[in-house]
């Protein structure tokens, strides 16, 4: 094989240093998904870019999808919400004003009206 057709040398990456400290209430990281902005700090099977949306109506930011889940914050109509995962009923993401990660009802974002 001549030098012109040889594959480029492989880069090697080593894990080193301390692990990043992650706060799941403030850093959008789950076992299956993470905010793409955290890719330099955490490993996840999938990353999502935040979709900026606005709360159409006031609603709770909850810890989980469950209706009886603890409320982390009460979001007002007009508040920003960065969606990382959207299902028919819920959106998971970041409430930047509250600096918290959680779930909101998708209808509060005007989805599924």
N, C-alpha and C positions, 0 to 999 in steps of 0.2 A: 504494500500500500504506500503510495507516495505521500509526501507531507501535505500536499494541497487537498487530498481527499480524506485525510485523517480527521477524526472527530475532535472537537475542541477539548482541551483538558477539563476534567470535572472539578467543580468547586467543592470544597469540603467545608462543612459547617460543624462546629462542635458546640455542644451544650456546656455552658460554663456560667459561673456566677450564681447568684441567689435567684430563687424563683420569685416572680412578681407577686406581690400581695394583691389579692383581688377581693373586693367587697361586692357581693352579688346584689346588694341593695343600691349600689352606685355604679357598678360596672356591669354592662349587659352581657353576661356570660351564663350559659346553661351547659349542661352536659352535651347537648346536641347542636347548639348554635351560639354564636358570639357576634358582637358588633365588629365589623371589619376594622374599625379604628383601633381595636385592641389586638390585632393580628401580630403586632410586634411584641406583645406581652403574654399572650395566651395561645394555647393550641386548642382548636375545636374542629370537629368533623366538617362543619359548615360555618360560613361567615355570611353576614347580611349587611348591606349598606342601608343606613337609615333612610326612611321615606318621611320627609317632613310633612306633618299634617297639623290641623288645628282642631281643638275640641269644639264641636258645634254646640254642645250643651255641657253643663257641669256634670261631673261624675266622679266616682271614687277610683283611685289607683289602688289596685289590690295586689297582694303578695302572690296569689295564685289565681287560677280561673274560677275557683269555687266561689259560689255566692256568699258563703259564710267566711271566706278568707279575710284575714286582717286587712283593714284599710291603711295604706301607707300614707296617703295624702288625699285631699279632696281637690280635684282639678276644676277650674272654672271654665265656662264657655269662653273661647278665644285663646286659651292657653295652648302653647305648642306641645306637640307630642310626636316623637320620632319613632315610627313603626319599624320593627325589625321582623315581626312575624304577624301575619294576619290570617285569621280563620273566619268562618261565617259569623261567629258570635263574639270573638275576642281579638284584641290586638295586644301584642307584647312589645314593649319598647321602653323608651326613656322619656320621662317628663323633665325637660331641662330646667324649668323654673324651680322645681322641687328637688332637682338633682337626685332623682330616684328612678329605679327600674321596676316595672310591674305590668299588670294587665289592666286594660280598660275595656269596657263594653264597646264593641265595634259601632253600635248605633250612636254612641256619644260622639263619634268621629264623622257621623253622617253616612256610614257604610251600612248597606242593607235596608235603607229607608224605602 
